[in-house]
Each structure stands twice: as structure tokens, then as C-alpha cells.
């Protein structure tokens, strides 16, 4: 995702100045995760939710918290546990003894950036509480509908290894995430840099110097600009061919829906914008295809037994389709 040098027709200077600040701040703390940081920013600008997957200790939660701290918006965190109830997330009506009426007390889901930590630790009943709010940006309680303030973004983390006390996320819920980002182990050099940085800290938090660089209004303005970016018809057809192939691929039991096609368009536009381009290229589409599609498709049992992953199949599909130039 190297930044290309050229002059866009749309003025992206303010957006890219803020993006560079976020990259620098997060990059100084989250060592060796440049692609993860870029995808977090893309998800924010594309108005999507993100699922961050990785083993414990690879800074999944820290990445989400730092992104939230770099935005002048309301941040809330929910730690999912097996005994968590939907009302613990959404809120609940409380009886007011003074007025004699029930008043709705909002839960932690009412915010701008919501960190749902260990999302796969809550049972299906609690998972279902997120369905409406993630898709429709509203919560319905006792027949009353409460709209969420914009921007509204769910950043969820999960551990792919641990099985005890966890619940598989329903496909309908996975489909509501724009991206699934896999956070890998750092390299030897990167881990050495992490140790050096931590070793030099004296009674100081890693996030102590992180300041907000984007306001809510700036995010809204940036999203409006990004939605207006140009995508050539042949690139839209390229996206449609990729997604359509997931529905006809013998290695897959479940293909992607039109929601996935739209997710690729929106995220490719945002990726182009943070690289100071006001148009989408095939490389943008290819870059976002795996994080958009891999969690929305299911392998056939035979391919799963062979040890293939959904990411492998997405790469195979892209290689089969002629890239427009």
C-alpha cells in the first residue's frame, strides 16, 4: 500500500494529512502492523465494522483503542462473556419512582466507536443483539426505536485458537463486518523493536501521547468525498465477477452476497483515497478482496479437510479472472 505520487482532481489533502497523523501515531506504538493500521483507517472511512482476529498478545485490543483515541468521538467498550445479556449491551428500561414512568437507560452500544472485546465469548442470544444495530444503525426496545449517532463503528476482537467457552459467530453476523483482519505474530526484528520501546518507557502509558486528529465532522466530510470517487464500469464488472465466482466455485459451500460486492466498492474507494488517489485501480480491489470476502464464504468439507483456507480460495479466484487494465 505504498503511496503513489500524482495530483488528484479531488482535494484529498486534509484527509491525507489526518490519515498520516493516525498512521504515525499508531505506527509508533503498534510495531510492524502497517497493513492492519491501514485497514482500520479504511474501515472507518468506508463506514464499516471490523472484526480483528489474532492470538492473545498481538495488540488487537490496543489497536482498536488507539484508533478510537485518535478520533474526537465517544468511545465505549464491552467485554463479552458467557453470562452477558442483550440488555447489558443495548440498555434497558428503568422504572423512575419520581415520575412513575419507565425510562430507557442506554447501554454501551450507544457511542461512536464501540470495542467489543472477545466477541465470540457471548452466546447466540447476546450475539443477536448486535444484528439490528450493526446493519440498520438503530436499536428497537419495547417498540421504541433509538437511532445511533454518526459515525458508528463496531471494532470486535476474537481469538481464533481458543475453543473452550467460545461460540461460533453466525454467518449473518459475520456478513455485517466490512473486514476481517488477521493480526499475525511480529517478525524477530519487529519484536526486538517492541521490547526496546517498552524498555525505555518510564511510568508512562503507551497511549498517553495519543491525541485526537479527526473530528466527527471531518469523518463525515471524508466519507462524502470518498463515496463520490470514480470507479470505471469495467472495474465494477471485475468486482461482480469475483463475487459471482464465489457462488459457483466447487471449493466453496457458501458464496458471498451482493453486500460483499458493495463492501469491496466502498473499501476500494477508501483505500484509493488514503493513497491520495481520487479513482480506484484493480490493485485496490485485489488488496481489499481477501479481508472483505474471506469471512463471508464457507469451504466445502473436502477442501477444509485438505487444510485450505477461505483466503486461499479468494486468491485462486482472483488469479482466474482477467484483471482489467
Secondary structure, 3 states (H helix, E strand, C coil): CCCCCCCCCCCCHHHHHHHHHHHHHHHHHCCCCHHHHHHHHHHHHCCCEEEEECCCCCCHHHHHHHHHHCEECCEEEEECCCCCCHHHHHEEEEEECCCCEEEEEECCCCCCEEEEECHHHCCHHHHCHHHHHHHHCEEEECCEEEECCCCCEEEEEECCCCCCCCCCCCHHHHCCEEEEEECCCCCHHHHHHHHHHHHCCCCCCCCCCCCCCEEHHHHHHHHHHHHCCECCHHHHHHHHHHHHHHHHCCCEEECCCHHHHHHHHHHHHHHHHHCCCCECCHHHHHHHHHHHHCCCCEECHHHHHCCCCHHHHHHHHHHHCCCCC
